[in-house]
């Protein structure tokens, strides 16, 4: 008989949250198939980041203070020069209703000229708020320096900032950042590699040799042996038809293939700020003894032999039987034996509860001793 003992302190709220999440994954959610489109991206087909610098006008005295941000005045001067309105050089002026901003957008793959995309506008200088402002025409460039979209329009600002004459103020959210839904119009299409070559390549979102092999096998089962080849833990190359229309229909069928992903690397994630702890299904603990707390949870496991009858078409197997008991002891030592699993840990937590700080301390001690067979990641 193998005895596992775990000391933890009571915290019903933490038990309810953690046991709900972990029990769902351990007992109710065995490995299941996922669509290929959910676990992999098509190589060469991705969104592109655009950025530009522009002016927001029409602010109610909450714009940049040009004495502290002189480039605002220079940007305004250059903007008016585009329309044949020159301003005298060397003349200083105050523009409380204008702000220099950074304009950012994400251009999805296959976006055609004339389609609209959302933009985010952020103050670059000392503007107090962009509420009520209008973004003037701004050219958005890609990493190659080419213009791919033009943005302008009225800002939607979720933040709010107000102040009084005595200097007191209150700010809700961030009033110096706003958005313009559909505020940019695409003027150039990004060329992708989708229509070129005699093959396409899927890149897994999570590198895993087992998953790559299973994806390759699933595609070969669907299309025929030799159609797909796993290049490494991420990339799977698939032979594709040359005709573009046929390739679109081909992708429609391919991206819905069901694949069982390989098990993730054993990890324990600890959020030191919120106290959230997530324990992966593959986490194991080797023999160890830790002193902590005053409550003891005893997890006992016995091995039983399951023998089918003579006429049954089966085989003899060893079946583990586990029991959980709770006791209050004066000693402060608990023991992890070989093979302790997430299921055991969850049952123990359900029985007595654990504060996040206590469980974190236990996990750190086990990791340092080499008994925790998992990556301990503290964020």
LINVENRA-V139979 format. One record per residue. N is the residue number from 1. OMEGA is omega in degrees with one decimal (* if undefined). Layout:
N|OMEGA + N|OMEGA
This chain:
1|179.1 + 2|-178.9 + 3|177.1 + 4|-176.3 + 5|-177.1 + 6|177.9 + 7|-179.2 + 8|177.2 + 9|-173.3 + 10|173.1 + 11|-173.0 + 12|-178.2 + 13|179.5 + 14|179.6 + 15|-178.1 + 16|-178.5 + 17|-174.5 + 18|-177.6 + 19|177.4 + 20|-178.9 + 21|-173.5 + 22|178.8 + 23|178.7 + 24|-178.2 + 25|-174.8 + 26|-169.9 + 27|-174.4 + 28|-172.5 + 29|173.4 + 30|-179.4 + 31|-179.5 + 32|-175.5 + 33|175.6 + 34|175.3 + 35|-179.7 + 36|-179.2 + 37|-179.3 + 38|-175.7 + 39|-176.9 + 40|174.6 + 41|177.6 + 42|-177.2 + 43|180.0 + 44|179.1 + 45|-177.5 + 46|177.1 + 47|-178.7 + 48|-178.4 + 49|177.6 + 50|178.9 + 51|177.0 + 52|177.4 + 53|-176.6 + 54|-179.4 + 55|170.4 + 56|-177.3 + 57|176.8 + 58|-179.7 + 59|-176.9 + 60|177.6 + 61|-178.0 + 62|-178.5 + 63|-177.9 + 64|171.1 + 65|-170.9 + 66|176.3 + 67|178.4 + 68|179.4 + 69|-175.3 + 70|-179.6 + 71|175.5 + 72|178.4 + 73|179.4 + 74|178.1 + 75|179.0 + 76|178.7 + 77|179.5 + 78|179.7 + 79|-179.7 + 80|179.3 + 81|178.3 + 82|-177.7 + 83|177.4 + 84|178.7 + 85|-178.1 + 86|174.7 + 87|-178.5 + 88|177.9 + 89|177.6 + 90|-179.6 + 91|179.6 + 92|178.4 + 93|-177.6 + 94|-177.4 + 95|-179.2 + 96|-177.6 + 97|-178.4 + 98|177.8 + 99|172.9 + 100|-173.8 + 101|169.4 + 102|-179.1 + 103|-177.4 + 104|179.4 + 105|175.5 + 106|-178.7 + 107|-178.4 + 108|176.8 + 109|177.7 + 110|176.2 + 111|-177.6 + 112|175.1 + 113|-178.9 + 114|177.4 + 115|-176.3 + 116|175.9 + 117|-179.9 + 118|177.7 + 119|174.6 + 120|-175.9 + 121|-177.2 + 122|179.0 + 123|178.0 + 124|-176.7 + 125|-172.8 + 126|177.5 + 127|-179.5 + 128|-177.2 + 129|175.7 + 130|-177.9 + 131|178.4 + 132|-176.7 + 133|178.1 + 134|177.4 + 135|175.5 + 136|-175.6 + 137|-176.5 + 138|179.2 + 139|-179.2 + 140|-175.1 + 141|173.2 + 142|-178.3 + 143|179.2 + 144|178.6 + 145|178.9 + 146|178.3 + 147|-178.8 + 148|179.8 + 149|176.9 + 150|-176.1 + 151|169.1 + 152|178.3 + 153|-178.0 + 154|-176.2 + 155|168.6 + 156|-176.3 + 157|-179.3 + 158|-178.7 + 159|-180.0 + 160|176.0 + 161|178.7 + 162|-179.9 + 163|179.8 + 164|-177.0 + 165|-178.8 + 166|177.8 + 167|178.7 + 168|-177.8 + 169|175.9 + 170|-178.7 + 171|177.0 + 172|-175.8 + 173|-176.9 + 174|-177.5 + 175|-178.6 + 176|177.3 + 177|178.8 + 178|179.6 + 179|173.5 + 180|178.6 + 181|-178.6 + 182|-172.6 + 183|179.2 + 184|178.6 + 185|179.7 + 186|179.0 + 187|-179.0 + 188|178.6 + 189|175.9 + 190|-179.2 + 191|177.6 + 192|179.0 + 193|-174.9 + 194|-173.9 + 195|-175.5 + 196|176.4 + 197|-178.7 + 198|179.3 + 199|173.4 + 200|-177.5 + 201|174.1 + 202|175.9 + 203|-179.8 + 204|177.0 + 205|175.7 + 206|-177.3 + 207|-179.9 + 208|-178.4 + 209|-179.5 + 210|179.2 + 211|179.0 + 212|178.2 + 213|-178.6 + 214|176.5 + 215|178.6 + 216|-179.2 + 217|-180.0 + 218|178.6 + 219|178.2 + 220|176.4 + 221|-177.6 + 222|-174.2 + 223|-175.2 + 224|-176.5 + 225|179.4 + 226|-179.1 + 227|-176.7 + 228|-179.1 + 229|177.9 + 230|-177.7 + 231|177.6 + 232|-177.4 + 233|-177.2 + 234|-167.9 + 235|174.4 + 236|-178.7 + 237|-176.1 + 238|175.2 + 239|-174.8 + 240|177.4 + 241|-177.5 + 242|-178.4 + 243|-173.3 + 244|-179.4 + 245|177.3 + 246|-179.7 + 247|177.7 + 248|177.9 + 249|177.9 + 250|179.0 + 251|179.8 + 252|178.5 + 253|-172.7 + 254|-173.5 + 255|179.1 + 256|175.4 + 257|-179.6 + 258|-177.8 + 259|172.9 + 260|179.7 + 261|174.0 + 262|179.9 + 263|179.5 + 264|175.9 + 265|179.5 + 266|-178.3 + 267|169.0 + 268|-177.9 + 269|179.3 + 270|174.2 + 271|-174.0 + 272|-178.1 + 273|-176.3 + 274|-177.7 + 275|179.7 + 276|178.4 + 277|177.7 + 278|-178.1 + 279|-179.0 + 280|-175.4 + 281|-174.8 + 282|-177.2 + 283|177.2 + 284|179.0 + 285|175.8 + 286|-174.7 + 287|180.0 + 288|175.0 + 289|-176.9 + 290|175.1 + 291|179.9 + 292|172.8 + 293|-176.2 + 294|179.5 + 295|-178.5 + 296|172.8 + 297|179.9 + 298|177.5 + 299|-177.7 + 300|-178.8 + 301|175.3 + 302|-178.6 + 303|178.1 + 304|-179.4 + 305|177.5 + 306|-175.6 + 307|177.9 + 308|178.0 + 309|-171.2 + 310|-176.3 + 311|-178.0 + 312|177.7 + 313|-176.7 + 314|-178.4 + 315|179.9 + 316|-179.5 + 317|175.5 + 318|-175.7 + 319|177.3 + 320|175.8 + 321|-176.0 + 322|175.0 + 323|-179.9 + 324|176.5 + 325|-178.4 + 326|177.3 + 327|175.6 + 328|-176.5 + 329|178.6 + 330|179.2 + 331|-172.0 + 332|-177.2 + 333|170.9 + 334|-168.4 + 335|168.6 + 336|176.7 + 337|-177.2 + 338|172.8 + 339|176.8 + 340|-173.1 + 341|176.7 + 342|178.6 + 343|178.0 + 344|-178.8 + 345|-179.8 + 346|178.6 + 347|178.9 + 348|179.0 + 349|177.6 + 350|-175.8 + 351|-173.9 + 352|-178.0 + 353|179.4 + 354|173.0 + 355|-179.1 + 356|-179.5 + 357|179.3 + 358|-178.6 + 359|177.0 + 360|179.1 + 361|178.9 + 362|-178.4 + 363|178.9 + 364|179.4 + 365|178.6 + 366|179.1 + 367|-178.9 + 368|179.3 + 369|-179.2 + 370|-177.7 + 371|179.5 + 372|-177.8 + 373|-178.0 + 374|173.1 + 375|176.6 + 376|-176.1 + 377|178.9 + 378|-178.1 + 379|*
